[in-house]
Amino acid sequence: MDDKTKAVLLRCARVYISTKNWQKALVEYRSLYADFPDDPLITEPLARCYLETGNLFKAREMYDRVAAEYTAKGDTIKADRVKADIAKYFPNV
């Protein structure tokens, strides 16, 4: 996928999220994730889409992954924010 296509898909996905059209956002982010699995700007909203569509197993998997991505990049503030989201959304796990 080229950068122009990535930008268009990201724009569409963000519009779908802003309108709470989680199913369409999920389709766009899954497409982006296939080509950019280590990009937290894709993984984090993908996790949210899974959460909002009721796929808690995939949501947790993606949230754990994005926390690890931010940690690996040395961005502890974002990693801690994601870990707080994990604690909020998955308190019993």
SVG drawing of the C-alpha trace seen along z (x, -y; Angstrom):
<svg xmlns="http://www.w3.org/2000/svg" viewBox="-22 -13 35 26">
<polyline fill="none" stroke="black" stroke-width="0.4" points="0.0,0.0 1.4,-3.4 1.3,-6.5 -1.5,-8.1 -3.7,-5.1 -2.8,-4.9 -3.7,-8.5 -7.1,-8.1 -7.9,-5.0 -6.9,-6.7 -9.1,-9.7 -12.1,-7.4 -11.5,-5.4 -11.3,-8.5 -14.6,-9.8 -16.2,-6.4 -15.0,-6.6 -16.2,-10.2 -19.7,-9.1 -19.5,-5.9 -19.8,-3.7 -17.6,-1.1 -18.2,1.7 -17.0,-0.4 -14.1,-1.8 -13.1,1.8 -13.0,2.7 -10.7,-0.2 -8.4,0.3 -8.1,4.0 -7.0,3.2 -4.4,0.8 -3.2,3.1 -2.5,5.8 0.1,3.5 1.2,1.6 1.0,4.0 3.6,2.1 2.0,-1.4 0.3,-2.3 -1.7,-5.0 -3.4,-2.1 -3.3,0.5 -4.9,-1.7 -8.0,-2.7 -8.3,0.9 -8.4,2.0 -11.1,-0.5 -13.1,0.7 -12.9,4.3 -14.0,3.1 -17.0,1.2 -18.1,4.1 -18.0,6.5 -14.9,8.6 -13.3,8.3 -10.7,10.9 -9.3,9.1 -9.7,5.7 -7.5,6.9 -5.0,8.4 -4.7,5.2 -4.5,3.0 -1.7,5.1 0.0,4.9 -0.2,1.1 1.1,0.7 4.1,2.8 4.6,0.8 4.6,-2.5 6.9,-1.0 9.3,0.3 9.4,-3.3 10.2,-4.7 7.0,-6.6 6.1,-5.8 3.4,-8.4 1.4,-6.9 2.1,-3.4 0.9,-4.3 -2.3,-5.8 -3.0,-2.6 -2.3,-0.5 -4.8,-2.7 -7.4,-2.0 -6.7,1.7 -7.3,1.5 -10.5,-0.5 -11.9,1.7 -10.7,5.1 -10.8,4.7 -11.2,8.4 -8.4,9.7"/>
</svg>
